[in-house]
Amino acid sequence: MNDEALNAIRELRRRFREQTGRDPGPDDDYAFDPESAEPQPAAEARIKSIMGDIADAAGLSPDLAFAIRKIGLLVTQRNQDTLDDDQRAAWTAALAEYKILKRVN
C-alpha cells in the first residue's frame, strides 16, 4: 500500500476512536457510521465505496477496486491465509464478475 492508502486507514481508525472512545479491536468492523457512537452495519456500503475510491486513488487495477467495492476486502498474498473460505470465494467471485461485466460492456 502506498502512503495515501495507509493515511486513509489511519483516518478510519482515528474516526472510530473519536466516535467510540476506544481503539478498534479485532472483532470490530471499520464499517461504522461516523454519526453514531457505536459501529453500525448500515454504513457498510458507504465504507465499501470509500475503500474502492481509495483503491482507485492508490492506483490499484480496476478489477481489484471493483472487488473491494463489492466485498469490502482486499485479498493479498500476505492476508489470504487469514481469511475464511467464504471470504476467499467472495473475492474470487467478485473478480470473475468484473471480467464478465467488462466483456459485456
C-alpha positions, 0 to 999 in steps of 0.5 A: 500500500502506498502512503495515501492508502495507509493515511486513509486507514489511519483516518478510519481508525482515528474516526472510530476512536473519536466516535467510540472512545476506544481503539478498534479491536479485532472483532470490530468492523471499520464499517461504522457510521461516523454519526453514531457512537457505536459501529453500525452495519448500515454504513457498510456500503458507504465504507465499501465505496470509500475503500474502492475510491481509495483503491482507485486513488492508490492506483490499484487495477480496476478489477481489484477496486471493483472487488473491494467495492463489492466485498469490502476486502482486499485479498493479498498474498500476505492476508489470504491465509487469514481469511475464511473460505467464504471470504476467499470465494467472495473475492474470487467471485467478485473478480470473475464478475468484473471480467464478465461485466467488462466483456459485456460492456 
